[in-house]
Amino acid sequence: MTGVPHHEPLHVLREYRNLAPWNLRDLAAMVGAVLDASAITPINAAARAQPSERTIRFYVTKGLVSPPEGRGTAATYSYRHFLQLLWIKLRQMEGTTLATITKEMQDQTGDVLERRAAQALGVSLLAPDRLPLKSTGGPPRGKSGRAVTAWLARDATRDPEIPSSWRRIPVSRGVELHLETAHPLARLGPEDATVAEAVRQALAKLIPAP
C-alpha cells in the first residue's frame, strides 16, 4: 500500500481538522502553539506568534478571516478559520504587510491555504497530540481538550528506560519534588512555587491532625 507518510507536513496539518470547531480563545491558543513550536524565526519582530482574541476579531472585520458560526461567546471557528489565521501569521512573520496579505487572501481557497501553510511550516509542524499547548484561562475544551488529554496520557506511559533530566522543586522541610523536565507539568504547568504549594496542600490532607 502507498500513501502519505505520517510525517508529511500536509498530512500532519490535516489532523487539526479533527479538532474543530474552536471557540475564539482556543483558536488563538492553537495557532499560537503551532507557530511557537515551529522552526520559523520572524523577520518582522513586531509579528507576535501568539495571536490575540482582539486581533482575530480585527481580522474578521477586515475580511481576512471569515465570520464565525454564531455570535458572542457562542461563536465557533472551523478548520478554515484555523488555516486563515495560521497563514496570516506566517506571512506576517515573513515581514509581509497586512495590505499585501489582504490582497493575497481574496478568493483564496482552503486547499491553497492548507498547502501553503504546510509547506511554510515543513517538518517542524507538530501533530496535535505533541503540541505544547499553553493558553490563559485553562486548557482547551472539546476535541482540542481531548487531544491534549491524549498527549498527557502518552507522556505518562513513556518508556522509563529513555534517558531524561529532572528538576528539583523544594516543597517543605524534608520534602522535595523531583519533576522530569519532559513531563507535561514541567512544560505546561505553573511556576515552581505554585506547584510546591499544591503539593504542600495535598500532603496536609494526608497527615492526620494531632
C-alpha angles and dihedrals in degrees: 000000000000129000146133112304116244091242093055104119094225091052092047092048091053090059087073089064088073091060096058140142106060134178117236096267094049093046090054092047094047096050091042092052092049091053094043091053093048126095092237118123112202115241087197106061090196091063103094114206092218109071114211125226089243090054092052091051088051091052089052092052090050093049094244091116122036117248113267126245108265129001139268117354090348093062115120132195127215135212089271090058088050091053093045094051093042093052093047091053093045091053091047090052087055089056098256116152121241090242091058092045090051090057091046093051095056110116090348110162123224092242092057093047090048095052094045094047092048091049092049094049094042120171091340089076108109125212114249094254090056097046116117096225121196126173139155119255098030137304123316118279133222118016092350090055092050090052091053090047090053089050092052091048090051091054091048091058096043116138106273090209091070109102114251142168127238138214122214118220117187109222106174139318107316094006127095129167118221108204123187109232091225092056116109090239089061093047101037106016131099127270120300092256091058092048091049092051091050090052091048091053091048091050091049089060091053096051113083115237113252 
